[in-house]
Amino acid sequence: MTALQLATNIPWWGSTGIKVGLGLAVVLAPAGLTVYLYLFKMVSFMQSRLGPMEAGPYGSMQLLAEVGKSLQKEDIIPAKADRNVFAMAPYIVLMSTFLMAVVIPFGPNALFTDLDTGVFFALAVSSISVIGILMAGWASASKYSLLGGLRAAGQLIAYELPMVLAVVGVVIQAGTLNLQQIVYAQIDGEIFGFGGLGLPFILTQIVGFGIFMIAVQAELTQVPFDMPIAESELVSGYMTEYSGFRFLMFFIGEFATAAIFAFLASVLFLGGWAVPPFVMDILGIDATSNWFNVLGPLVMASKMLLLTFVIYWVRFTFPRLREDQLQKFAWKVLIPISLVNIAITGTLKVAF
Amino acid sequence: MSARVLAQEMTNTEEWVASGVFYVIALVALVAAVRMVTTNNVVHAALDLLVVLASVAAVYILLGAEFAAATQLLVYVGAVMVLMLFGVMLTRAQIGAEEDLNHEQRWIGGLVAVVLFAVMAYSLVEAFEDDVLPADRAVQRTQEVSDAIFSTYIVPFEALSLLLLAALIGAVVVARRD
């Protein structure tokens, strides 16, 4: 505790600088890791091939090569495009990703800011990315882009609702919106009087977890919900006209957002940075121990890798839905189920 | 940690920074608002309005009203403006300047805006005069907000819910073709 408090006694601009650096790491490192592990390697093995093998040992430097390639490419802006809006759009998408990372706790003290509205704030800023996508789609002055942007906006609005409603179940159980308090609520929870495992909310909110992960898949516009960038219909949707660095930003934004949503899901449903209380007993540390500021990020990273594995597994396994099936699925299946889930959770919360 | 900082006594520097940030936000909002009514492109106008609404959220955060800020973002930036942009882009969304965007009643509109500004500015100055925000102002807890909504303001809250429900049903009725 004391060591970290010493570290936080530096002036506000100093700690802000450190947080900006760490924020970059929290967003970019998981994105790079998941792109290499899953997009390059896992999918290759699923398709009985090796994937990138040349750049670095076992192809591990492939991503850096790709980034270098993208940076060298010409930054093309279509002649009829709305230049300012076109140039700004990828920044808006990336901004929403960075803002989401702000509230996620990685340990008792290892967090950027302890907002009281925690998860509500995260879901609110996640919706900003829609604006960036609409801007990109419109400003490109291309039919494919505009269609892709409109599809994306309709999809993101439709799936934001079940996502928020799925989280409400967790919030009711924990009794708080604060992500740190949600973690503590899961540590202190008991399963029929047995506290050794804590109570990861996935056990009681399995329905909410399922809806949340489906909605995440749709928010990321990944297969089976990738109509906005459906390559056989719309070239590449709202990203069609982008090249070089701006395309790279959309690319990073997509995978970084997947990682951040996985972080969020592990805090909400899998117990966050904590390990089960019986492991804490074996290690001889408690939940506020300073060790968790080191252990917590590692625990979070492993949970994130587990959840992103599921996200990419689904991505490479399922066929694409149709546009009307997508909207029907959100409005007629997911939202009613999540409303019933809220009603049952609320009733049980009052009853017990 | 800014929430924690606000809850404690604010030091002089922090008070200065907070004031500076407020003026920057206010300037951004003002410029965006002026641009919104003077631009010749519908989508640009919508995007400028978005900047104004986001600036309001930033001011809420500066005041320690986290819940209001997050709600402002979720409702106005994430939903209302997205729907507006969606509608504009589906119907008329040409790139570049458009003609006849100016309505002939714009002078009356401007007059109403000036009168409204004068009335609000006068009443705000009259009501608060030299009041300054307390230096130890705490962050508004979400629990306090919800307690107030579901006890003191339960009747207006329910009335608003009914109004929204009525609007929802009305929209469905209007949109139905058969």
Interface residues (C-beta under 8 A of the other chain):
Chain A: T8 W12 S15 K80 A81 D82 V85 T113 D114 L115 D116 T117 F120 F121 L123 A124 V125 S127 I128 V130 I131 L134 M135 G137 W138 A139 A141 L146 G149 L150 A153 G154 L156 I157 E160 L177
Chain B: M1 S2 A3 R4 V5 T13 E14 V17 V43 H44 L47 L50 E66 F67 A69 A70 T71 L73 L74 V77 G78 A79 M81 V82 L83 L85 F86 M89 L90 A93 I95 G96 V139 R141 T142
